[in-house]
Amino acid sequence: MSRLVVGCRLLGLDGLRYCPRMATKLSDSQIAAELARTPGWTRAGDKLQRTFQFDDFVGAFGFMASVALVAERMNHHPEWFNVYRTVRVELATHDAGGITALDFELARAMTGLAHH
């Protein structure tokens, strides 16, 4: 059985494509289960949050630049705040009205990037 993909767009010269998917707000129990698999992140209302600390501003800004590339490919962008070596992040899927699997996907990607 073939699957029709509609609305995809080319993201760059590397051939990556973004295909929008419908994000569904997770239930409280689903969020709790995902948080157990996502160390360092907490829930604050209808958002995930985490604060990252780096050695200096260059490390913090480099992290943000790396995350920006991933977020753009996902078409899912963080709310964040940076002061010197600290980056505070909040994730939510506004279209779904809360936390979705996309937020956990980006959270895990950010955690991986922070540890490189």
GIGIUR-V965308 format. One line per field, one symbol per residue. ss: DSSP state (H for helix, E for strand, L for the rest). A space follows every 50 residues. Layout:
# GIGIUR-V965308
ss=???
This chain:
# GIGIUR-V965308
ss=LLLLLLLLEELLLLLLEELLLLLLLLLHHHHHHHHHLLLLLEEELLEEEE EEELLLHHHHHHHHHHHHHHHHHHLLLLEEEEELLEEEEEELELLLLELL HHHHHHHHHHHHHHLL
